[in-house]
């Protein structure tokens, strides 16, 4: 049996493309624990523990900080042990994180409960690092590097489709069963994904001499910085959009991430082939322009409808940046270092997610929540300029090549 072929059972797919969709389906289920906990954690800390916007942002962002610090480890593990091993371990840690957060709800004192919650979020970040890097390494090995753009697009659809579904689901559970109910739902989700993943056979890792993460980062830092600037707008929506709706007394507080995720997935479905077809830099230029418009609309929104349109534009703009730049990453590194490269590359996005919550939370406490979207707009504008520079450089190289 080929290492890329899953066991011949009635419950698992057999072709590479069907295996990819099967694994992304498992990611969709598992990532609900991230999606459901993101808005509810911010609300729990700000309104139930009464610890303010900065601490709410910290509680959301600390998971991404944990992911940043462990991406290198996840990449090395995927290169050495294979993507399947890495992803399975990540799903187990997802479940462990949920158990810790459930324990936090049983602690009556605010500060100790907050600290236990932070521990659970740290474990969640490690689980996310292993799960996503493992799946990317597994899927690129399965499909081949020439289809890496498509792989990254499909994986992103699973993640952000889960985000779109998980945000209102988590808030609905929170309204009826509190943060304890959210924690229980977040425990079931990765266990369901684990049941799907375990029967699927691994892809053998590529042999070769390992290089330090620092040398890999040096090759891809320009691509990573574009992803970093793109991620600030998403992080602002994830951490503060539900709070803005609540403080403005607007209805449908849960729909911000749904509009973001829905637009994100729609663009991935319609345009997922474009990075492989026309190149990542060109796709990034248009995407960053759209995200800039979305963030500016969110900053200036005076009604919930305008804010939801801004969230949708931000989702549409963010959609193709990671696969567009990720495809370029795969092209720049050797096969046996792809897991490490993807781990380092994804850390740039994690840094945006981890830093945006607490830093913009401090601004929000002093200047109002809307200011976080002005920060996001300025960052997206910077990403547009970098993407344009990269596209022009590639065009010059194409003209000069014999």
N, C-alpha and C positions, 0 to 999 in steps of 0.2 A: 504493500500500500504506500502511495506517495505521502511524504510528510505534509503536503498541503491538502490532503483529502481527509475529511472527517470520517469517523467510523460509519460503516454501512448500517444505519438504523433507520427506522421509519420516522424518527422524531428529529433528525438533523439533515440539513441540505447537503448536496454532493458537488455541485459545480462551484468554482471559485467565487463567481459573482453572488450566488445564493448563500455561500458561507459568509461573505462580507455582509450581506443584508441581515443574516441571522445574528452575527456578532453585534452589529449596530442595533438590532432590536433588543439584544441583551443590555447594551449600553443605555438605550432609551429607558428601559425599566429601571436600571440601577441608578441612573443619573437623576431620577425623581427624588432621591434622598438629598441631593444637592439643591435641586430646584425648589422643593417644598420647604426646605429649611432656610433658604436665603432671605425671603421677605419676612417670614415668621420670626426668625431670630432677631432681626432688627426691631420688629414691633415688640417682641417679648422683652428685650433689654430696655428699650426706650419707654414703654408704657407700663409694663408689669414690674420691672426691677427699678424703674425711675432713675436711670443712669445717664440719660442725655443722648444727643445725636452722636457725639464723638465716640462714646462707648458702644453705641449700636453699630456705628461704622467699623469699629475695631472688632466686634464680635463677628461681623460678616467677613471683614478683610483678613482676619488672622488665618482663616482656612487657606486663602490664596498665598499668604506668606509662607505657610507650611509647605505648600506645593512648590513654591519657588526654591526653597532650600533642599528639596528632595528630588527635583527633576533630574539632576545629574546622576543620583543613585538609581533612579528608575530607568534612565537611559542605559546605564552600564548593565543593569540587571537584564534588561530586554535584549541587549546585544550578546550577553554571555549565556543566559538561561533560556532566552526565547520570549516572545511577546505573550504567549499563553500563560506561562508561569507568572509573569509580571501582572497580567490582568487579573488572574484568579486571586492572587494575594491582595490586590487592590480592592476587589469586591468584598473580601473578608474584612478588611479594615473599614470599609463603608459601614458594614453591619456593626462592628465594634464601636465606631463613632456614635451610631444611633443609640446603642446601649448606654454609653457614657452620658449623652445628652438627656436620655430618659432619667438617669440617676440625678442629673442636675435639677430636675423638676421636683424632686422629693426633698430638697434642701430649702428650708424656710428662710434662712438669712440671705440677704441679697448678694453680698460680696462673695461668700463661699460658693453660692450657687452659680454666680457669674464665672468664677474661676474654674469650676468643674465644666461649665458650658464651654469655656475657652479651650480646655483640654480636649473635649469632644470635637470641637472645630479643628484643632490641630491634627487630630487623627484623621478627620475627614479629608483634610488637605493632602496628607500622605496617601490616603486611599485614592484620591483623584489623580495624583501624580502617577501612581503605578497603573491605575486602570486605563487612563487615556494613552499614556506612552506605550503601554503594553499592547493595547488595541491597534494603535497606529503601526507599530513595528510588525505585529502579526499580520495586519491587513496589507501593508506594502509588500511584505514578503510573499503573501498569497497572490496578489494581483500583479506584482512587478513594478519596478520604479517608473516605467514609462506611463503608468496610470496613477501615479501618486497624487496628482491633482484631483482626480476623480475620487480616490480613496479619502482624501482629506475633506472633500465636499460632503461625501456620504456620512462620514463619521460626525462632521459638524451638524448635519441635519438631525442625526440621532440626539446629539447633546442639546441643541437649541430647540428642537421639537419637544424634548422632555422639559426644557425650561418653560416653553410656552404653555404646556399642559400642567406642569407641576406648580407654577406660581398660584393660579387660582385654586387648584386642588389643595395646596398647602394652607392657603388662607381660609378656605371653606372648612377644612378639618380644624384649624385653629379656632374658628368662630364657634364650632360645636363641641370640640373636645380639648381645647387648649393645647399648649405646647407638648404635653404628654401624648396626646393623640397624634400630633405631627411626628413625634419621635418614634412611635410604634409603626406608623406608615413608612417612615424612613428606614426602619429595620426590615420590613417585609420586602421593599423594593430591590435592594441588592441581593437578597437571598434568592429572589425569583430570577434575577440575571445570572446568578451563579449556577442555578440549575440548568440554564440554557447553555452556558459556556463550557461546563465540565466535560460533556461528551465529545466536544470538538477536538480533533487532533491538532498538535502544534505544527509550526513551520520551523524547520531546523535553522538555527542562527548561522550567519556567515562566518567563516574563519578569517583570521587576519590579525595583524599587530594593532593593539589598542593605542589610541592617542589620548592625551589628556584633554579634559573638557575645555580648558582655557584655549588650546590651539584650535579646537573646533569652533568655539564661540568667535574667535578672531575672524574666521572665514564668513560667518553669517550674521555678524552684529548689525550690519545695515538693514538686513531683512528683519531681524528681531526688533530693531528700534521702531520700524514702521508698525509692526504688530503691537508694540507697547503703546504707541500713541493712539492706535485704534481702540485698544482695550479700555482706555479711560472713560470713554462715553458709555460703554456697556456697564462698567462698574458703577458709574453714577446712577444709571437707571436701576440696577439691581439693588443698590443700597438705599436709595432715597426716594424713588418714585412712589412707592406705597405710602411713605410718610408724608410726602407733599400732598397727595390726594386726601389723606386723613386730616391734615392740618388746614387745608383749604375747604374742607367739608364737601369735597366733590364725590360723586358716586363712582362705583366701579373701580375701587382702588387696586383690585387684583389684575386689571386688564392691561396695565402698562407693560409688564413683562410678556403678556400674551400677544399684544400687538407687535412688540419687538421680536419675539420668537417666531410668530407667524410670518412676518415679512422676511425674517432671516431664512426660514426654511423655504419659502416660496422662491426667493432669489437663488438659493442653492439648487433647487429642482430645475429652474429654468436656465441657469447659467453655470452649473457645475462643470460643464465641459470646457468653458472658456479659457481657464489657465493653461490647460494642455494644448489648446488650439492656437491662442494668440499670445501667450506669454503672461506671466504673473504681474509684471510691472504695469502693463497697460490696464489690466483689470483693477489693480490697486489704485491707480489715478482716479478713475471714475468712482470707485467705491468710497474713497476718502472724501471726495467732494460731496457725495450724497450724505455721508455721516455728518459732515460739518453743517449742512443745512438742517438735518434732524436735531442736532444739539442746539443750534440757534433757536429753532422753533420751540423746543422744550424750555429754554431759558426765558423766552419772551411770552410763553403761553399764559393767557388770561382765562381760559376755559378748559374743561377736561377734554373736549374733543380735539382741540389744538395740541394738547399734550400727548394724546394718543397718536395723532398723526406724526408728531415729532418722534415718538418712540418707534413707530413703524419705519420712518425714514432712517433712523439710527440703525435699526435691525437690518434693513436692506443694505445700508452702507457697510456695516460690519461683516456682512455675510461672507464675502469672497476674499477678505484680506488674508485670513489664516491659510486657506488652501492655495491662494495665489503665491504668497511668500514661501509657504511650506514646500511647494513644488520646486521653487528655486533652491531651497535648502537641500533637498534630496539630490538635485543635480550637482551640487558643489562638493558632496562628500562621497567617500567610498562605501560600498554596501555594508561592510561589517561595522561601520560607525554610524549608521542611520539612526539607530535607537538613541545613541548619545546625542547626535545632532538634533533630533526632534525634541529630546528632553530639554536641551539648552535653548532651543528656539522657543518652545512653549513657555519657558521660564520668563521670557520677556513679557508675554501676555499676562502671566501670573503676577509679575511685579506690578503691572498696571492695576490689576484687580486688587492686589493686597494693599497697595499704597493709597489708592484713590479713596477707599472708604474712610479710614481714620483721618487723612489729611483734609479731604473736602468736608468731613464732618466738623472739624474745627472751624472751617470757614462758614459752614451752614449755621453753626451756633451763633455766629457773630453777624452774618449778613443775610441769613435766610437760605432755605434749601435750594432755591432756584439757581444760586450762584454756582453750584456744582456743574450745571450744564453749560455755563459759560466757560468753565475750565475745560470741559469736554470738547467744546467747539474749538477752542484755541489749540488743543492737542490734535484734533482731527485736521485742522488747517495745516499744522506742522507736518503731519503724516502725508497730506496731499503734496506738499512741496518736496518731501523726500522721495515719494513715489514718482513724481514727475521727473526728478533728477535721475532716478534709476532708469526710467523708461527712455529718457533722452540718451543716456549713456549706452544702453543696449542698442538703440537705433543707430548711433554712431559706429559702434562695433560691427553691426551688421553691414553697414555701408562700406566700411573699410576692409572687411574680410574678403579674400579673393574668391 
